[in-house]
Structure formats: C-alpha cells, structure tokens
C-alpha cells in the first residue's frame, strides 16, 4: 500500500466520518461567531448594534438550518441517517474481538486493532495493518468490513442521491433568507419589505446556479456514463465536473436570471416600470434616442446576476458532490460548511 492509498483509507474510516459529522455544529457555530464579530468590529460606531443584530440573526439562522439540513434531507428523501460514533465503536469492538480470537495476529497488529475499536487510526497505522493483513483472504475480508472501500453510485441510486443533495442544499438557503428577513424587520421595520425581493432573487440564484443545477448536471453525466459502462473513477469524476460546468456554472446562471426577470420581478417589482423597448424602430431615429436606447439595454444587462469569483469558489461544494456520488462518504459532513455560504449570501440579499 502506497502513501496515497493509505491517506484514502484513513479518510474512509467510518469513525472519522462520524466524529467529523458530530463536530460540524461546533465548527459552524465558531466560524459564524467569528464572522459576526469581525463584521461588528469593522462597522462604524453608530452601526455596530444594527450590524450585530443583522449579521447575528442572518448567520445564526443559516448555521442552525445548515446543521439540521442532513436530518431534514434524510427525512424527505427517505434515506437512513449516518450511524453515530457510539454505534460504530460497538460494531468495531465486536468485529475486532472476533478477528483477533480466530486469527491471533502478531502483537503489533493486535495493538493497532485494539486502538481501532474506539479511536481513529493514523495513516501509519492504517498502512501497517493493510500491509500485514491484506495478503490473505481472511485479512482482506476483515479490512473491507472494518474500513469499507468507496462504492460507485449506480444508475438506480443516482437520482435518489440528487434528490437528497438538492433538499440538503435548499435548507440552508431557506434558513438564510428567513434569518435575513428577521434581521431586517428587527433593524428597519419601515423598509424591510423593499429588501425582501433581493433575498429571493439571490436565494434563487444561489440555489439554482450553485446547488441544484450542478447536482442535476453531475447526476445526468453519471447516469450517461453508467449506461455506457464507464467504471473508471477518474473518468466518471471528470465527466461529472463537465456536467456541472455545462448545467450549473453556465446553465444555472441563465435559468436563475430568467426566473428572476420573468417570475420574481413581476411579483415583487410591480411598482417598477422599467420595461425597456428592445425594438429600435419604436424609437425616434435620432442620435440622442439611439444613445438612450443603448443605455437602457446596458441598464437591463447590469440587473442580471452574473457569476463572480466567490460564486466560482462556491462550486467547491460541487467537487464534494462529485466525490460523494463517487462513493467518498467522508465528504458529506463538510456539506453544511459549504452550503451555509450560499445561505448567508441569500440572507443578506447580495446582488452584484
């Protein structure tokens, strides 16, 4: 076993994944608190109180919804929740005791296995037991049960996983919007309604462009490769990334802007009468009116939400999606951390 394979097996340890999952609320809460403190520190003295309320409520609602997103998604998608660390420890203890009793491995290996009952093994220990026990069939079978290998998602499971991930990503976005609205009501009761449309627009952009359409693209690409008999993990990963780029980064942005313009704007912007006439013939053919027409076109273009550097950075969660669909379960606990960024940006009604 080389070092790269040892790192992979280290990350695949069920106990490590479970411990990570259980510590996500603490990690998210700490990061949210630090960000709120930074925003308050940087705010002018007369704005510190409002900044604390707005950032705190928006961030708090995003964090709470992101923490509960796995449970909510599991319930709606009818997916079993991941096992708790106590359940894994119980399973490991029985499995290791039985293996030691029937196979009597050498003392250094026994020592590592005893540790593996209730603690996470380091990379060196993983490498040792796989090199010493992986040569015989009994040892291979034990190791596969102790640290299961990643299994590629099959065509039958793809859309169940897409449903799960899409609900998973929707919860923090909805939570962020709810927190943002509560923050606006608390700090600006007269004008909070005016800020609501931008939260819906940004929320739809974040969800469609950065989450949902990317999941669809990855799932569709994986489904196609499954039908074509592609088994290489590298090829499947690259294919899913291509699907994400086409449907999410490009298509998701277009769809989000279309929905914003033709559905959200008519609902929330009834008072706005910025409906440019795109037919130049309807304008008096003068240099002045041609210039005004071009300005109007430019103005409408600027209203569209376009991908920015941080949006591209948010597609880190799509790499996580690719990894999860490829069978790397240790990625899943990181999703609340990634989706919460989209949730917070929706909550503050960010528009470029």
N, C-alpha and C positions, 0 to 999 in steps of 0.2 A: 504493500500500500504506500503510494507516494504522499507527499505533504498535502497536495491539493485534495486528494480523496479523503485524507484524514480530517481536513477542515470541513468538508462536506458532511461527513458522518458526525462530527462534533455539533454542527448546526442542526442536524436531523434528530438529535436526542429528544425524545418526547418530553422528558423532564425539563430540559432547557426551554423548549417552546412553551410549556405550561407556566414555568416561572416567569418568562417574559410576559406572557399574557396577563398574569396576575399583577405584574408591576406596572403595566401600561397606565392605569388610573393615576398612580403616583407620579409617573414621568410626565403625563399630560398636565396634571394639576400644577406641578412645579414649573413647567415651561410656560403655562398660561399665567401663573402668578408673576413670574419674572418679566414676561412681556408687558403685562399690565403695569407693573412697577416702572418699567422703562418709559412707557408712554406718559405716565403721570409725571415722572421726573423731567421729561423733555417739554411738558406743557407749560405755558405761561402761568404765573401765579394765580391769576384770576380765572383760569380754566382748569386748574388741577382737580377741583371737586367734580365738575362735569365729566372730565376725562376719565377719572376713576370710575364713576358710575357707568358711563357708556362702554368703556373698554372692559370693565369688570363684568357687567351683565352680558355683553355680547360674547366675550371669551368664556365666561362661566357656562352659559347655555350651550356653546359649541363643544366645550370639553365634556360636559355631562352627557350630551347626546352622542358624542363620539365613543364614549366609554360604554354606553348601553347599545350602541349600534349592532355589535355582534349578536347580542341576545334577541333584539328585535328582528334582525335579518334572519336568524335561525328559526324563529317562530313563524314568520311569514313564508319562508322558503322550505319549511318543514325539514330542516337539517339538524342533525344531532349536534349539540354544543360540544366544544373540545373538552376532553377529560381534565379534571382537576389534578393538581400535583399530588394530592394525597392518594388519589386513585392510581396514579402512575407508580408511586412508591410502593403501594400494596402489590401491584402487578409485578414490578421489578423484583421485589423481595421473594415472592413465590417462584418466579422464573429462575432467578439466580440460585436459590437454595436447591431447587430440583436439579439444575445443571451440575452444580458442584457435587451433590450427592451421588449422581450417576456417572460422572466423568472424572472426578478427582483431578482437576487441572493443577499445574505446578503452583507453588506458593505465591510467586509474584503476580500471577494471573488471578489467583483467588483473592489476593489483597485488593486488586483493582475492581474485581467484580463485587466484593463486599462494599466498597465505596459506592459503586454504581447503583446500589439498592435505593439510596436516598439522597445522593449528591450528583452533581453534574461532573462528568469526567472531562479532563483537559485533553488537548489534541494529542499530546504524547501518550497518554494512557489509552486513548482510542486506537492509536496506531499500534501499540503493543498488543492489545487483546485481539485485534483483527489479524495481525501477522502471526500470532501464536495459535489462535483458534480457527482461523479461516482456511486452514489447509485440509481439514477433514469435514465430512458432510454434516456430522452432528454439530460441530462448532459453527459451521455456516448457517445451519437452521436456527441455532440459538441466537446468533448475532442478528439475523434477519428479524427475529421476533423482538429482540432487545432494542435494536435501532432499525426500524423498518426502512427500506430503500424508498425513495420517491417513486410514485407511480403516475405515469402519464394519464391525464384525464381522457376518458374515451368519448366518442361521439355521443353516446347516450347520456353522458353526465354533463356535457358542456353547458347546455342551456339552463340546467338546474344551478350550476355554479354561477352563470351570468346573472340569473335572477337574484341569487344570494348576494353577489357583489354589488349589483345595482341598488338593491334595497339598503345594503350596508352603507353605500356612498350617499344615498339620499337623506339618511337620518341626520348626519352632522350638518348638511346644508340647510335642512328644515330647522334644525335647532339653532343654527347661527342666525337665520332670519328672525326667528321668534325672539331670540335674545336681543337682536338689534332693534326690533320694534319696541320691546320693553324699555330698552335704553333711551330711545328717542322720546317715548311717552314720559319717562321719568325726568328728562332734562329739557324737553322742548314741546310742551303739550299743545301749543298753538300750531306748530308746523310739522308735527311728526308724520301726518298723512302725506305731505308733499315728498317726504323722503322714502316712503314705502315702495313706490314703483321701481326705484333703482335697486332696492334689495331683491325684488322679484326678478328683475332683469339680470342682475349679476348672479343670483342664485340659479336661474335657468341656464345662464352661460356656463357657470362653474360645473353644474351637474351634467349638462349635455356635452359640452366640449371637453371637459377634463375627466369625466367619470363614465357616464352611461354609454355614449357613442364609442368610446375607447374600449369598453367591455364588449360591445357588440362587434367591433372590428376584430378584436382578439379572438372572440368566440367563433365568428364566421370563418376566419382564417384557419383556426384549429380544426373546425368541422370539415373544411375542404381538404386539409392535409390528412385528416383521419380517413376520409373517403378514398384518398389517393394512396393510402398505405404508407405515409411518411412516418417513420419511427424515430429518426434522429432527433435528440433533444435540441441540438443546436439549430437544425433546420426548422423545427417547429417554433422555437423561440424567435428566430429571425422572421419567420412568416407571420407570427402574431404581432410583432413590432411593426411590420409593414401594414398589417390590417389596422393597427392603432393609428398610424400616421394618416392613412387614407380616410378613415371614417371619423376619427376623433379630432386630431390636430387640424385637419383641413375641413372635413365634412361637418364635424360637431360645431365649429365656429359659425359656419354658414347657416346651419339649421337653427342655432341659438339666436342669431341675428334676425333670421326670418320670423321666428316665433315672437321675438321682441317687437319687431316692426308691425306685424300683421295681427297679432293677438293681444300682447301685453299693452302696447301703446294705445290701441283703440279703447281698451278697458280703462286704463288709468290716466291717459292723457287727453281726455275729451275736451278739456279747455284749450289745449294747444291747437293751433290752426296752422301748423307748419306742414302744409301739404304741397310740395313743390310740383309744378307742372314740368314734366320732363320733355315735353314736346316743344322744341324751339320755335315751331311755326306759330304757336299761340302767343309768342312774344312779338312785340313790335320790332321789326328788323333794324334796330339801331345799335350802334356800338355800345351804348350805355346799357341797354337791356340785355344784350348778349353777355356783357360782363356780369350783370346781376344774376343772370341765369347760371353762369359758371360758379358764381359764389354760392348760389343755392344748392347746386349739385354737391359742391365741396362740403357744405354745411351738413348735408344729409349723410355723406360718407363718413364724416367725423363722428356722427352719432353712433355708428356701428362699433361694437366691441370687437377689437382685434387682439389676437394672441400677443402677449408680451413675454419678456424674459422670464418673469416669475411663473407665468402660465406654462411655459415650456418646462420649467423646473418642477411644476406640479405633476408633470407626466412621469415623475419618479414612481408614482403610485401605479402607473400602467406597467412599468417593469415589474413591480410587485405582483400585479395581476397575471402577467405572463409567467412569472415564477410559480405562482400559486396554481395556475392551470397546468403547469408542467410537473406539479407534484411536490414542490418545495413548501411544505406546510409551515416552516419557521417564519415565512414571510407574513403570514396572515396577522399575527399580533401587531405588526407595525402599521397596518392599515388605518387605525384610528388616528395615529400621529399624522399621517399623510392627508387623510380626508378632512381633518379638522382645519387645515389651512384653507381649503375651499369653503368650509362652513363659515369661518370667520370673515373671509372676504365678502361672502354673500351678506353676512350680518351687518357689515359697515356700508353696504350698498356701493362697493367700489365700482367706479366707472373710469375708463382712461380718458 
